[in-house]
Every structure is written in C-alpha cells, then in structure tokens.
Amino acid sequence: MDHEPASRPADVPAPAAKLASFAAALADETRAAICMSLLEGRAWTAGELARATGVAPSTVSGHLNRLLDAGICVMERQGRHHYVRIADAATARLVDELASHAVPGRDAAHAVPVVAAPDPVARARTCYDHFAGRLGMAVTDAMEHRGLLRTEGVFALTQAGIDWCEGEGIDVRGTGRRPSASSCLDWTERRRHLGGVVGARLCARALDEAWVVRPEGGGRALLVTPEGEKALGELLGLTPQAWS
C-alpha cells in the first residue's frame, strides 16, 4: 500500500524559520557580493555598493532591504547620508566562514575605495568634540584591544576602562542624557569611533595639554605634537604609524 508523505507541521518553529530566512537572504549572488564587500568592516552607502556590485542603485536598494530585514546588515545615519554595515562581529564571522568554505583560498573581501578627503583631515580631526579620522580609530581600537572598551553593539566602558579613566583623571560621569561612551560613524574611515563623555574629555585633555593642536587657519584637522606622540604611546601604546 502506498503511504501518503508525512504532512508538514502547520507551525514551523521560530528558530527554523529564522534560520531559513537568514539563509534565503544570502542565497542571491548580488546580496552575497554586498556582504563580501562589507566584510572589510567599513560602512557604505547604497550608491557605493551599487558601483561595487555592478548593479543599478534601485536593484541594490531592494537587496539591502532584504539583508536588513534578515538582520544581516544594519543601517546608520550620519548627517544626510545613510550607511550600511554588517550587523555585528558574530554575523561577519559567519558570513566570512561561509565565503571561505564556498571559495577556499579566496582573496580578501571586495574593496571599495575610501571616500576622498584631504590627508590632514583623514589623518586626525575632531568630530564635534571628540577624535575622528585615523587617530580616532586608533584610540578606539587601542582601548578595545586593552579591554577598556566594548564595541560590540552599543559602545560601553568595561570596569577596567572605568578604572583606567579614573586613574588618568578622565571623568566618566555623563552629563544630562549623554552616555559615558557612545559610537559615532566616521565618514572617512567608515567605522565607528569613540564618542560620548569619555571621547569628548579625552580630546579636550589632549587639546589642553597640547598633545594635539589646530593647524594655522583653523578647521577641524588636528596635528599630533611630539608631546602628544609620547603621551599617546604611554596611555594606549600608540605609535605615529597608527594615524599616519
């Protein structure tokens, strides 16, 4: 006697549905190319990703919506622009492992040229009242590597970071609604750097003690002085190569 195939359960378990949605979001060549472009850790506009993947901007927008809905990517607004990045480090690792499994010995993630900016501005500048550019990223990365700052999701000082700030005379108490640590998307580096109260007070101290100075003519660019090179080396182990 022939047997009828077992019927599919009416209610698919939520974990299975989420896994299927995640896999389906990656099951397209353009979306896979977008994710591989984003694996280098930077954030990009839809227009830049359209050029990188060779498809029309309207087509990329539809694909990005699918990746956003699946939680693979997130969108951040900086000024008038919207930037897309991989949602978090765990998602990036998963996408990278899938890419490495599918294409053994593959090259590095597709590169998209960084936005052009005058070198002094890209090297070191202020973003509102905190460090930005390569100097801002160097400070952020050094604090993360030393266990002073958590950058996964919402930026937050660790207990070691709070102790470090107190030892260096940096007040971590917030003012009003401003948190002690927050993230800000860097428009040249396309990564998130340290803002918030700690970022602002660290920058203010550097200016007060002439670790950094403004170039003649003003503007947001910063020049790291010899005293600043020594101080940043002692505080965070940084060398001039980190922001040059």
C-alpha positions in Angstrom: 0.0 0.0 0.0 1.3 3.4 -0.9 1.7 5.8 2.0 0.9 9.4 1.9 4.0 11.6 2.6 4.1 13.0 6.1 2.4 16.4 6.2 4.4 19.4 7.2 3.7 20.8 10.6 1.3 23.7 10.5 3.5 25.8 12.7 7.2 26.0 11.8 9.3 26.5 14.9 10.6 30.1 15.2 14.3 29.1 15.2 13.9 27.1 12.0 12.0 30.0 10.4 14.7 32.4 11.4 17.5 30.1 10.0 15.6 29.7 6.8 15.1 33.5 6.4 18.8 34.1 7.1 19.9 31.5 4.6 17.5 32.8 2.0 18.7 36.3 2.4 22.2 35.2 1.4 21.0 32.9 -1.4 21.5 35.5 -4.1 24.7 36.5 -5.9 24.2 40.2 -5.6 23.4 40.0 -1.9 26.4 37.7 -1.3 28.6 40.2 -3.1 27.2 43.0 -0.9 28.1 41.1 2.2 31.6 40.2 1.0 32.2 43.9 0.2 31.1 44.8 3.8 33.3 42.2 5.4 36.2 44.6 5.4 34.5 46.3 8.3 33.5 49.6 6.8 30.1 51.0 6.2 29.0 52.1 2.7 26.1 53.9 1.0 23.7 52.1 -1.3 25.3 54.0 -4.3 28.8 52.8 -3.4 27.6 49.2 -3.1 25.8 49.5 -6.5 29.1 50.5 -8.1 31.0 47.8 -6.3 28.5 45.0 -7.3 27.8 46.4 -10.8 24.0 46.7 -10.5 21.5 49.5 -10.6 21.0 51.6 -7.4 17.3 50.7 -7.4 18.2 47.0 -7.5 20.7 47.3 -4.7 18.1 49.1 -2.5 15.8 46.0 -2.8 18.6 43.7 -1.9 19.7 45.8 1.1 16.1 45.8 2.4 16.2 42.0 2.3 19.5 42.0 4.2 18.2 44.5 6.7 15.1 42.5 7.3 17.1 39.4 8.0 19.3 41.1 10.5 22.5 40.5 8.5 23.0 44.3 8.0 22.1 47.4 9.8 21.8 51.0 8.6 23.2 54.1 10.3 22.5 57.7 9.6 25.3 60.3 9.6 24.2 63.7 8.6 22.4 63.5 5.2 23.8 60.1 4.4 22.7 56.5 5.2 25.4 53.9 5.6 25.0 50.1 5.7 27.3 47.7 7.6 27.3 44.1 8.8 25.2 43.9 11.9 27.9 42.7 14.3 31.1 40.8 14.6 29.4 37.4 15.0 27.4 37.9 11.8 30.6 39.0 10.0 32.4 35.9 11.2 29.6 33.6 10.0 29.5 35.3 6.5 33.2 35.1 6.3 33.3 31.4 7.2 30.6 30.6 4.6 32.6 32.5 2.0 35.8 30.7 2.9 34.0 27.4 2.8 32.5 28.1 -0.6 35.6 29.6 -2.1 38.7 28.1 -0.5 41.8 30.3 -0.7 39.6 33.3 -1.8 41.1 36.8 -1.9 40.3 39.3 0.7 36.8 40.9 0.7 36.0 43.1 -2.2 37.5 46.5 -1.7 35.6 49.8 -2.3 37.8 52.9 -2.3 37.5 55.0 0.8 35.9 58.4 0.3 38.4 61.0 -0.7 39.4 63.6 1.9 42.3 65.9 2.4 45.0 63.9 4.1 45.3 66.0 7.3 41.5 65.7 7.8 41.5 62.0 7.2 44.6 61.5 9.4 43.3 63.3 12.5 40.4 65.7 13.2 37.6 66.4 15.6 34.1 65.1 15.1 32.0 67.5 17.2 34.1 67.3 20.3 36.0 64.0 20.1 38.7 62.4 18.0 37.9 61.2 14.5 39.8 60.1 11.4 42.6 57.6 11.7 43.6 59.0 15.1 40.0 58.5 16.4 40.0 54.9 15.1 43.5 54.2 16.6 42.3 55.4 20.0 39.1 53.3 19.8 40.9 50.2 18.6 43.6 50.5 21.3 41.0 50.9 24.0 39.2 47.8 22.7 42.3 45.7 22.5 43.3 46.6 26.0 39.9 45.6 27.4 38.9 49.1 28.3 36.0 49.4 25.8 33.3 47.1 24.4 32.4 47.9 20.8 30.0 45.1 20.1 26.6 46.6 19.6 26.4 49.6 22.0 29.8 51.1 23.0 30.4 50.8 26.7 33.4 51.1 29.1 34.4 48.0 30.9 35.2 48.1 34.6 38.9 48.1 33.6 38.0 51.1 31.3 36.3 53.0 34.2 39.3 52.3 36.4 41.7 53.4 33.6 39.8 56.7 33.1 39.8 57.4 36.9 43.5 56.7 37.1 44.1 59.1 34.2 41.9 61.8 35.7 39.2 61.5 33.0 35.7 61.9 34.5 33.4 59.3 33.1 30.2 60.7 34.6 27.6 61.5 32.0 26.0 65.0 31.6 22.3 65.0 31.0 21.3 62.2 28.6 24.8 61.9 27.1 26.3 58.5 27.9 29.8 58.0 29.2 30.7 56.1 25.9 28.9 56.1 22.6 29.8 55.3 19.0 29.9 57.7 16.0 30.3 56.6 12.4 33.5 58.0 10.9 32.8 59.4 7.4 36.3 58.8 6.1 37.1 55.5 7.9 33.6 54.2 7.7 33.9 52.6 11.0 32.6 53.5 14.4 34.9 55.6 16.7 34.6 56.5 20.4 32.3 59.5 21.3 30.3 60.3 24.4 31.6 61.9 27.5 34.9 59.9 27.6 35.6 60.6 24.0 35.0 64.3 24.5 37.0 64.7 27.7 39.9 62.7 26.3 40.0 65.0 23.3 39.7 68.1 25.5 42.6 66.9 27.6 44.7 66.4 24.5 44.0 69.9 23.3 44.5 71.4 26.8 47.9 69.7 27.2 48.9 70.4 23.6 49.1 66.8 22.6 47.2 67.9 19.5 47.0 71.4 18.0 45.0 73.0 15.3 46.8 73.9 12.1 47.1 77.5 11.1 43.9 78.7 9.5 41.7 76.7 11.8 39.4 73.9 10.8 38.7 70.5 12.3 42.1 68.9 11.4 44.5 68.1 14.2 48.3 67.8 14.3 49.8 65.5 16.9 52.7 67.1 18.6 55.9 65.3 19.8 54.4 65.6 23.3 51.3 64.0 22.0 53.1 61.1 20.4 54.8 60.4 23.8 51.5 60.7 25.7 49.5 58.5 23.4 52.3 55.9 23.5 52.3 55.9 27.3 48.5 55.9 27.6 47.5 53.5 24.9 50.6 52.1 23.3 50.1 54.0 20.1 52.8 55.0 17.6 52.6 57.6 14.9 52.1 54.9 12.3 48.6 54.2 13.8 47.3 57.5 12.5 49.7 58.5 9.7 
